[in-house]
Every structure is written in C-alpha cells, then in structure tokens.
Amino acid sequence: MKRVYKVLSICLTLLGLVSSGCMITVNSDSCSMTQLEKNKAIARRDFEQVWNKGNLDTVDEICAADGVGHMPGSPDIHSLEGYKQYVTMYRNAFPDIHFTIEDEIAQGDKVVIRWTSRGTHQGELMGISPTGKQCTVTGITINRFSGGKIQESWNNWDALGMLQQLGVVPPIGEGGKK
C-alpha cells in the first residue's frame, strides 16, 4: 500500500510540474525551463538591461549577429552595432527612459511584449531639440528567436503620440491652431 501512495505521489508531482509549464527531464528530479520561458527571459533582458540600464554589451549576448530589427519610421537595422546606435540615440534623447513590461506572451519561436515607456526629453532626437517634456509611450514588440537569440524583431509604438506630447505635432483636431 505504501508503494501505491509513493507512485501516486510521484505521478501527482510530475503532473504538477507539467501543468506549470516545466519540462520534465528523464532521470532527473529537477524542473528545467522550457525554451519558451528562456525566450521570454531573453526578451525581458532586452528591455531591462539594454533599454532601462543602457548595458549595450547585453546586445551581443541576446541578439543574433545577422538579426534584423524593424522599427517604425526608421530603416531596418541589420547589425548589432546598428541596434546599439539606435538604443543610444533614444537613451541620449531620454536619459531617464524606463520601459515597463505590461504583458508577455510566448508561442512557438516568438515572444510578444506589450510595454509602456516613460522618459523626459533632454537631448536631441532626430533633429528635435530637447523640450524638457515628459512622455509616456506604449508599444508592442514581437521577437522571433533562433538558436537562443533574438533573430528578428518587429516594433510598433505610438510615435505620433510621442511627437504630440513633445509639442512637435499638434493634437488631432487642432489643425495647427495655437
């Protein structure tokens, strides 16, 4: 009878690990991360380390050397150095920039992150002189992974809203009236 309870206990433990999203490895009592969880952790590092902290060395660790970044209003980025320059441009314009991850969804080889960023415009941004204004911008990033690194990234964010908050573009309906 004790053996039946032991087997039942082991089965319930394994069922709990499987239902929690852990991958069970044969001959091991440990629960290792699934590739989806690893990809989500890498996508979070992009926001937490690269964007929030300005740690550009992290780009080499999490992004594929031949990866591609699709950014609205900018040409595609085809190199790690190009991505680092893009991040640096925004971090120079908004030195206090901070991204908050609102939602994160992973399926297959993709991770989708809905985010909110906040920062104060204190440096030039693509010809726009510093305004000293604070901005809150929302967006979504979809990362495709290959070989444990970000291979391709699609970004969509409220650039118009940012320009309106900076006072560069009038709010809709005002038609340039001051």
Summary of the structure (lengths in Angstrom):
residues: 178
radius of gyration: 21.6
end to end distance: 83.9
largest distance: 83.9
contacts: 469
relative contact order: 0.13
helix: 35%
strand: 33%
